Amino acid sequence: MSDSGKYSAVKVTQVWRWTDHLFSFRTERPDWFRFQAGQFARLGLAEVEDAPPSVWRAYSIVSGPYDDFLEYYSIVVPDGAFTSRLKDLQPGGTLFMERQNHGFLTLERFALQGDLFLLASGTGLAPYLSILADPLTWDSFDRIVLVHSVRLQNELAYREHIESLAENELFKDNAHKLIYLPTVTREPSGYLNARIPQLIQTGELEQKSNTPLSKERSKFMLCGNPEMVQETRIALKEKGFVSARSSRPGEIATENYW
């Protein structure tokens, strides 16, 4: 397999499964690939061996910008042209990745001060794990509130990793800044059980995080299924927050690759 000027072949180094429909995988990180925490890569698969890639999908990067590997978190789409084959990859298998990085769900969207709310549903957690692996995040904000909304408890992927950040040598001095709020919406659990828009509308997000929502201090990142992102944006706009644009400062940032 030969590389092109736009993409390169990379080897899968590790695969693990969280549930029958959620899995993560790592690949080599080419020396040439640079990205900002929160960005995504475009990955490709070839339909037959030794052929060029024919199916491409965008994947937020889980690993941090200083890690020497690239990690991704994926859902299995039933009969999906990409994930139905991707889920069967084993270490040593080959993927393709575009040489260009992508995406704007990065800290550059905001003034680096105040409180950062990372609001995710499902695999929308991925870019926030990268953001939490970047020391700049911990140095820039007073509080970091991470909400991960899932249907069932066994879908709380990376929970142990997130909880272990308090012991991480790089971040432990700032570990008090992180407030992790898992949310399970479709079965009883010891966690929050309302969807993210409702947590905002009822004030439960502020209460459970002990972090008031404020135009002066609050910054919000939204990532997950389009319905959640749209409803959460509306809930925030009802409280006076606006989307950050290149031409206008704001408090809400989202990613568009669905």
N, C-alpha and C positions, 0 to 999 in steps of 0.2 A: 504493500500500500504506500503510495506516495502522497506527500502533503501538497496542498495547493498554496497559492499566495494568500488565500482567505481563511483557510482552516488547517488544522493539524490533527494527526491521530494521537491519542493518548491511551494508556493502559489503565484499566480498572485495577485498583489495588485492594479494595475491601468492599464488602457488601453485607449489610445486616438488615433484618426485618423487625419492625416494631409490632405490626399486626399483619393479617393476611392481605391488607390493602395499603399499607404504609411501609416504606423502606428507605434506607439511606445508603449512599455509596460514595467511595472516594476514588479519585484518579490521581495520576501523576500531575504535578504542576509544572508546565513548561517554563523554562527560564525566561522566556519572552513575555509571559502573561502577567500583567499588572492590573489591579482593580482597586476600587474604593469599597470599604465595607458598606453593604447594602445593595451593591450592584448584582447583575445576573450575567450568566454566560449562555450562549446558544450552543446546544449539544446536538450532534447528528448521529444517525445510525445508517449503516448500509444494509440494503435488503439482501444482498448476497455477498459472500466473502470476496475480498479483493476488489469490490466495486466502490465507487465514490458514494458518500452519504446522500441519501435521498429524502430522509425525513428529519426535520429539525424542530426542536422545542427550546423554549427559554426556561432556564432554571436558576433561581436565586442561589447564591453561593453561601453555604453555611460557614465555611472556614474563614478565619480571619485573614486580613491582607498581608500578615507577616508569616503565616503558616507555609510550610513547604509542600503542602498537598492541597487539593481542591475537594471539597465535600458538598454533597447535595442531598436534599430531602424530597421524596417524591411520593405521590399517591398513584396507585394503579387504577387507570381508567379502564373499565370493562370494554374489551374489544378495541382498545385504543391502538392506533397504528404505531405509537411510540412506546408507551409504558408497558403494553402487553409483551413486548420483546425486551425492553430494558430490564424488567423485573427478573428475567432469567439470566442476566449477565452474571458471570462469575469472575473472581480475581484472575487477571491475565487476559480478560476480554478487551476488546477495542471499542472505544468511542471516538468521535470526532468533536472538536470544538473550534469555534470561530476564534480567530486571533484578536478580534476587537472585543473589548468589554462593553457593557450596556447598562443603562438604567440611571435613574435620578433619585432613587430613594436613599439618599446619603445625607450626612450631616451638613453638607454644603447648603442644604435648603434653608437652614435656620441660622440665626444668631446663636452662638455657642454659649448659652447661659440659661439659667432657670431650671425647669423640670421637663424631662423628656418622657412622653407616654408612647410605648411601643405596643400597638393594638393589633393582634393577629387572630385569624381563625385558621385551623388546620395547618397545612404546609406553609401558610403565610408566615409562620414562625421563622423560616429559614434566614431571611436577610437580617433579622434582629440578632440571631446568634453570631453572625459575622460582625455586626455593630458592637455587640458586647465583647467581642474578642479584640476590639481596637482600643488601646489605652486612651485615645483622644476622647472617647465617649465618657469614660469615667472621670477624666480631668475636667470636662467641659460643663457637666450638669450637676446640680445639687441633689436631685432625685431622678431615678430611672425606674419608671413603672412599666413592667412587662405583663400584659394580659394575653394569655393563650386560651382561646375558646375552642373546645372540641365537643363532640357529641357524647363520647363514652370515655371513661377513665383510662382505658388502655391506649387511647390515642394521645395521651399526654407525653409525646415523644420528647426526649432531651430533658425531662424533668430533673433527673438526678444530676445531669451535667450543669443545669442552671443553678441548682441548689449548691453544687460544689464550688461555684465561683468564689464563694466566701473564703475558701481555703487556697485559691489560686495565688501564687506568689506575686503575679503581676497586679492583681486587683484587690487583694484582701484588705489593703489599707483603705479602700473606698467601698468595701463590700456593703457597708451600712446604707449606701445610696440606693441599692437595688431593692425594689419591692416587687415580688413575683406573685401574680394572682392567676393561678390556673382556674379555668371555668369549664364546668361540665354541664351540658344543657339537656341531655336526654336520659339521664338515669340519676338516681339518688347518689350523692357522694358527700364527702366532707368539704367540698370546694364550693365556690360560687356557682349558681345554677341559672343565671340569666344571660341572655345574649348581650354582646358588647353595646349595641345602641341603647338597650334598656338600662344597663349599668350607668350609662351617662345620663339618661333622662331622669332616672329616679334618684340620682346623687349617690348611688351605692359605690361607684368607682371612687369618688372623692372620699367617702367614709372609710372604705376598706383599705385604701392606700394611704389615708391620712394626708392627702395631698390635694389642696383646693385647685379647682380649674380657674385659671387666671389669664386674661389677655396679655398681661405683662410678663408672665413667667412660663406658661404652658406651651409646649410644642408637641404635636401629635404626628405619628407615622401610622398609616393604615395599610395592612397587607393581608389578603385572604380572598375568599370568594367574592365575586362582584356585588352580590346582594348585601353582604355584610359591609363592604367598603362604602357602598352608596348610602345605606341606612345610617351608618356611623357618621359619615360626612354631614348628612342632614341633621342628625342630632347635635353635632358640634356647631353647625352653622346657626341652629336655633339658639345657641348660647353665645353667639356673636363672633365665633372664630371663622377665619377665612382661609382658603387654600393659598399656599405659597406659590407665587409665579415668578418667573424671571424678571418681570416688569413690576412686581409688587410684592412687598414682604407679606408674610402670612404665618399661620400657625399650623396648617394641615399639609402633610405631604403624603402622596399615594404613588403607587407604581402601576403602570399600565402595560401589561404584557399578556393579558388574558385574550 
